[in-house]
């Protein structure tokens, strides 16, 4: 697998994140063919990189399942 330079990407926080330090996921959209994902509370811990199609399938499945109460 080739290395991907993520030093210049713009990260955006999930719309499901809250302002009081809750679970936060960030994604970078402008990377061709892949979707980098990281924990916004600990970005130095690393990034997971998904194929764009796999990420889209995951997001669609989560949307179909709908919100859950904890």
C-alpha positions, 0 to 999 in steps of 0.5 A: 500500500502506498503512503498517503500524505495527509499533512495538508488536508482539511479535516471536518468534524462529523455533524453528530459531534457535540461541543461538550467533548463527546464522541468526535470523528473527523474526515478529510474529503479532498483525498482521491479514492480514499476517505481518511478518518480520525478521532478529533480528540486525539488526532496524533494517535493516527488515521484510518484510511478507507476506500471511498466505496467502503466508506460510502457503504458504511455511512449509508448503513448507519443512516438506514439504521437511524439514531439509537438511544443510549 
